[in-house]
């Protein structure tokens, strides 16, 4: 769990923004969104396969542009 210490003279809004940014950096927000509803094993498998395909496509595009 990310922690943020409020600095002297710092407003609550600014400290809250730093906390939210720390949570996003730690990956908490995406984890919460991922666990909002149950995902069937077949859906999980499809999502992982599609992510791997997107990653491979990006790598190939990067490789093609580098040459």
Backbone as a printed PyTorch tensor [residue, N CA C, xyz], in Angstrom:
tensor([[[  0.8420,  -1.1810,   0.0000],
         [  0.0000,   0.0000,   0.0000],
         [  0.8870,   1.2430,   0.0000]],

        [[  0.7310,   2.0990,  -0.9920],
         [  1.5320,   3.3230,  -1.0550],
         [  1.1600,   4.2800,   0.0800]],

        [[  2.1430,   4.9450,   0.5950],
         [  1.8910,   5.9420,   1.6340],
         [  2.4260,   7.2850,   1.1630]],

        [[  1.7660,   8.3350,   1.6180],
         [  2.1730,   9.6980,   1.2820],
         [  2.1420,  10.5030,   2.5630]],

        [[  3.2580,  11.1300,   2.8880],
         [  3.3060,  12.0050,   4.0640],
         [  3.0020,  13.4230,   3.6110]],

        [[  2.0920,  14.0620,   4.3210],
         [  1.7040,  15.4260,   3.9800],
         [  2.8170,  16.3590,   4.4360]],

        [[  3.3020,  17.1560,   3.5290],
         [  4.3880,  18.0930,   3.8140],
         [  3.8470,  19.3260,   4.5180]],

        [[  4.7250,  20.0610,   5.1740],
         [  4.3140,  21.3020,   5.8520],
         [  3.7600,  22.2940,   4.8380]],

        [[  2.5910,  22.8030,   5.1230],
         [  1.9810,  23.8030,   4.2620],
         [  1.3830,  23.2370,   2.9820]],

        [[  1.3420,  21.9260,   2.8360],
         [  0.7900,  21.3160,   1.6200],
         [ -0.7140,  21.1450,   1.7660]],

        [[ -1.4480,  21.4630,   0.7080],
         [ -2.9030,  21.3240,   0.7590],
         [ -3.2950,  19.8520,   0.6630]],

        [[ -4.4940,  19.5620,   1.1440],
         [ -5.0010,  18.1930,   1.0930],
         [ -5.1250,  17.7200,  -0.3500]],

        [[ -5.6010,  18.5970,  -1.2240],
         [ -5.7970,  18.2170,  -2.6300],
         [ -4.4830,  17.7840,  -3.2760]],

        [[ -3.4260,  18.5080,  -2.9920],
         [ -2.1280,  18.1810,  -3.5850],
         [ -1.6080,  16.8360,  -3.0490]],

        [[ -1.7720,  16.6220,  -1.7540],
         [ -1.3340,  15.3550,  -1.1560],
         [ -2.1710,  14.1970,  -1.7080]],

        [[ -3.4730,  14.4390,  -1.8870],
         [ -4.3610,  13.4110,  -2.4360],
         [ -3.9490,  13.0470,  -3.8570]],

        [[ -3.5950,  14.0640,  -4.6750],
         [ -3.1460,  13.8050,  -6.0380],
         [ -1.8660,  12.9730,  -6.0470]],

        [[ -0.9450,  13.2760,  -5.1160],
         [  0.2860,  12.4940,  -5.0310],
         [ -0.0270,  11.0530,  -4.6350]],

        [[ -1.0150,  10.8670,  -3.7360],
         [ -1.4080,   9.5250,  -3.3170],
         [ -2.0060,   8.7440,  -4.4790]],

        [[ -2.8850,   9.3680,  -5.2340],
         [ -3.5180,   8.7110,  -6.3830],
         [ -2.4630,   8.3190,  -7.4010]],

        [[ -1.5000,   9.2130,  -7.6430],
         [ -0.4270,   8.9230,  -8.5920],
         [  0.4240,   7.7490,  -8.1060]],

        [[  0.6770,   7.6870,  -6.7880],
         [  1.4490,   6.5830,  -6.2200],
         [  0.6890,   5.2670,  -6.3680]],

        [[ -0.6220,   5.3040,  -6.1980],
         [ -1.4450,   4.0990,  -6.3580],
         [ -1.4110,   3.6110,  -7.8010]],

        [[ -1.5080,   4.5280,  -8.7520],
         [ -1.4600,   4.1490, -10.1650],
         [ -0.0980,   3.5540, -10.5060]],

        [[  0.9540,   4.1500,  -9.9700],
         [  2.3080,   3.6620, -10.2370],
         [  2.4960,   2.2620,  -9.6640]],

        [[  1.8790,   1.9820,  -8.5190],
         [  2.0000,   0.6700,  -7.8920],
         [  1.1130,  -0.3700,  -8.5760]],

        [[  0.2140,   0.0700,  -9.4580],
         [ -0.6410,  -0.8610, -10.1860],
         [ -1.9050,  -1.2450,  -9.4460]],

        [[ -2.2450,  -0.5120,  -8.4110],
         [ -3.4440,  -0.8420,  -7.6340],
         [ -4.7250,  -0.5840,  -8.4040]],

        [[ -4.7610,   0.4980,  -9.1630],
         [ -5.9930,   0.8520,  -9.8660],
         [ -6.3490,  -0.2050, -10.9170]],

        [[ -5.3590,  -0.6670, -11.6670],
         [ -5.6450,  -1.6860, -12.6760],
         [ -6.0270,  -3.0030, -12.0190]],

        [[ -5.4270,  -3.2970, -10.8670],
         [ -5.7550,  -4.5220, -10.1380],
         [ -7.1930,  -4.4750,  -9.6240]],

        [[ -7.6260,  -3.3280,  -9.1480],
         [ -8.9980,  -3.1740,  -8.6610],
         [ -9.9830,  -3.3540,  -9.8120]],

        [[ -9.6830,  -2.7330, -10.9440],
         [-10.5670,  -2.8590, -12.1080],
         [-10.6450,  -4.3080, -12.5740]],

        [[ -9.5110,  -5.0080, -12.4860],
         [ -9.4550,  -6.3990, -12.9230],
         [-10.3330,  -7.3000, -12.0510]],

        [[-10.4580,  -6.9660, -10.7630],
         [-11.1880,  -7.8150,  -9.8280],
         [-12.6150,  -7.3380,  -9.5560]],

        [[-13.1290,  -6.4170, -10.3550],
         [-14.4810,  -5.9270, -10.1320],
         [-15.5450,  -6.9670, -10.4680]],

        [[-15.2500,  -7.8750, -11.3720],
         [-16.2090,  -8.9170, -11.7200],
         [-15.4510, -10.2050, -11.9960]],

        [[-16.1520, -11.3120, -11.8880],
         [-15.5240, -12.6170, -12.1050],
         [-15.2450, -12.8140, -13.5830]],

        [[-14.0900, -13.3730, -13.8700],
         [-13.7110, -13.6540, -15.2490],
         [-13.5500, -15.1640, -15.4090]],

        [[-14.3000, -15.7190, -16.3550],
         [-14.2130, -17.1590, -16.5790],
         [-12.8060, -17.5170, -17.0620]],

        [[-12.3480, -18.7440, -16.7590],
         [-11.0210, -19.1570, -17.2010],
         [-10.8370, -19.0520, -18.7210]],

        [[-11.8870, -19.3460, -19.4840],
         [-11.7660, -19.2510, -20.9410],
         [-11.5800, -17.7980, -21.3710]],

        [[-12.2740, -16.8650, -20.7090],
         [-12.1190, -15.4470, -21.0290],
         [-10.7210, -14.9720, -20.6620]],

        [[-10.2220, -15.4500, -19.5430],
         [ -8.8810, -15.0820, -19.0970],
         [ -7.8370, -15.5560, -20.1130]],

        [[ -8.0130, -16.7920, -20.5850],
         [ -7.1030, -17.3610, -21.5740],
         [ -7.1270, -16.5290, -22.8620]],

        [[ -8.3360, -16.1780, -23.3280],
         [ -8.4690, -15.3870, -24.5500],
         [ -7.8040, -14.0200, -24.3890]],

        [[ -7.9880, -13.4020, -23.2190],
         [ -7.3980, -12.0950, -22.9680],
         [ -5.8760, -12.1720, -22.9930]],

        [[ -5.3220, -13.2230, -22.3890],
         [ -3.8700, -13.3880, -22.3740],
         [ -3.3270, -13.6470, -23.7780]],

        [[ -4.0260, -14.4640, -24.5620],
         [ -3.5990, -14.7540, -25.9380],
         [ -3.6280, -13.4750, -26.7710]],

        [[ -4.6980, -12.6910, -26.6340],
         [ -4.7920, -11.4380, -27.3880],
         [ -3.7070, -10.4560, -26.9700]],

        [[ -3.3940, -10.4050, -25.6720],
         [ -2.3330,  -9.5200, -25.1960],
         [ -0.9920,  -9.9480, -25.7750]],

        [[ -0.7450, -11.2510, -25.8370],
         [  0.5020, -11.7540, -26.4030],
         [  0.5800, -11.4120, -27.8910]],

        [[ -0.5360, -11.5090, -28.5990],
         [ -0.5560, -11.1550, -30.0220],
         [ -0.2550,  -9.6770, -30.2270]],

        [[ -0.8750,  -8.8190, -29.3930],
         [ -0.6110,  -7.3800, -29.4980],
         [  0.8540,  -7.0780, -29.2200]],

        [[  1.4030,  -7.7340, -28.2050],
         [  2.8060,  -7.5240, -27.8540],
         [  3.7210,  -7.9490, -29.0020]],

        [[  3.4340,  -9.0970, -29.5940],
         [  4.2430,  -9.5920, -30.7060],
         [  4.1330,  -8.6440, -31.9040]],

        [[  2.9240,  -8.1460, -32.1750],
         [  2.7170,  -7.2340, -33.2900],
         [  3.5150,  -5.9430, -33.0720]],

        [[  3.5090,  -5.4230, -31.8280],
         [  4.2800,  -4.2170, -31.5250],
         [  5.7730,  -4.4630, -31.7090]],

        [[  6.2380,  -5.6370, -31.2480],
         [  7.6520,  -5.9620, -31.3840],
         [  8.0420,  -6.0560, -32.8570]],

        [[  7.1790,  -6.6530, -33.6740],
         [  7.4680,  -6.7920, -35.0990],
         [  7.4910,  -5.4170, -35.7720]],

        [[  6.5510,  -4.5410, -35.3890],
         [  6.5250,  -3.1980, -35.9620],
         [  7.7840,  -2.4420, -35.5740]],

        [[  8.1970,  -2.5790, -34.3290],
         [  9.4060,  -1.9170, -33.8550],
         [ 10.6310,  -2.4530, -34.6010]],

        [[ 10.6800,  -3.7540, -34.8150],
         [ 11.7850,  -4.3960, -35.5180],
         [ 11.8280,  -3.9300, -36.9730]],

        [[ 10.6580,  -3.8400, -37.6180],
         [ 10.5870,  -3.4300, -39.0170],
         [ 11.0570,  -1.9770, -39.1880]],

        [[ 10.6840,  -1.1110, -38.2380],
         [ 11.0760,   0.2930, -38.3410],
         [ 12.5510,   0.4960, -38.0200]],

        [[ 13.1330,  -0.3740, -37.2330],
         [ 14.5430,  -0.2500, -36.8630],
         [ 15.4510,  -0.6300, -38.0180]],

        [[ 14.9720,  -1.4850, -38.8870],
         [ 15.8080,  -1.9600, -40.0060],
         [ 15.9190,  -0.9550, -41.1040]]])
